[in-house]
Amino acid sequence: MLWPYTRRSAREEPERSSIWDCRRVPTRARWAPADVEGVIRPDSRTWRSVAAAGTLNKWQPVAVIPDGLAPPPTELDGRVVVAGELRSLEGRLHFDVDRRRVHADVSALIGVSSPGWPAWDLRQPLGRSPFAHVDLGGGPGAEMRLLDRPLEPGDLYRLDLSYGIDAPLVADPLPIAWGEGTVGFDVWCSDLAPGRYLEQWLPVGLCQDCFSLSLEVEITGAKEPHAVIANGQIDGEWRIRWPDHHTSLSSLLMIAPASSLVSGEAGPVRLTAEASLGIDPVEEAERAAAYLEAYSSLLGPYRHGSRFLAHLWGSTRGMEYDGAASASVKALEHEVFHSWFGRGVKPATASDGWIDEAITSAGGLYRRRPAVRRSGLAHERRRRLRRVGGLRGSIRLD
Ligand SMILES: [Zn+2]
């Protein structure tokens, strides 16, 4: 989950991390990554060899799984626009601390369920690429990009992109945090504005689309060790793999100087916090574990594997991910509750986030019910649950 960054060498490479084994939360038919691994690109190039601002290459035909949650096709200037279906996304993010630049080389395998021009999104500038944003009816801020050609169902296509990364073109963006020999990065997802999921940084489709994600994160020029926080499987320095049931609102990735963090564990909880908060990370991890236990007894099993990843920060903001959350101290319980509503049962579309938000905001009432008192929590844990009860105040909840 949390690995110090050192320069690359076989001798210094950390041991393989423990697997972040999120269990599958079915939202549609399974697509097996093995279907792609056997595919050979006709021109023998790899994704690393393509450096154009945007290229689309037809790929070997593979069956596409229909996505029942996709919106119906719409028409734009005589073109039938359909929801693009992302099957897998892999690539590399390079953080050049000396030059204060981030560069992405990514390769997306995409398809469609019905013939048309696939819509997708990426809130980073692509220069004079053919993939300009267009309004598909979502209004200002909710524009999406179209591929430069229509696709037929039954085929998969590989989209290779190479582009620089900076603050995304969205409402309330979070810039890359450059310091003297350091860098800070956070996917900073939010339900509160269009384009605030992974499309801020990576080419993805709509938020109901499930896809596997694999990123190599490299930092050069850093003057001190850095750490990566992610709810995926982290190998070495650092290849991070997120499971294929994740969507664009599932995956957490943060990078920070290791010296700026403290960490603690309790039961299934792996918690990090900004060191400047001055909190006891073990105590906070115990508090999160108590919430998990209480809500598991009330709502049913926790469905994100054997781990819950939490990061506490000074911001009043908070955000839920699959089996993970970034939150203020006050909002920790709220974000844990989202493991059932929001990231257990997911919103069907980007406009449906209010439903799980309403349920989660009201969900704190559960802990005052007799069922919680019967849940077998230790006295100290119950005390902490009560203590947090009156602190909602001005928290801005995502
Ligand atoms: Zn929320």
Boltz pocket constraint, residues with backbone or C-beta under 6 A from the ligand:
constraints:
  - pocket:
      binder: B
      contacts: [[A, 334], [A, 338], [A, 356], [A, 357], [A, 360], [A, 397], [A, 398]]
      max_distance: 6.0
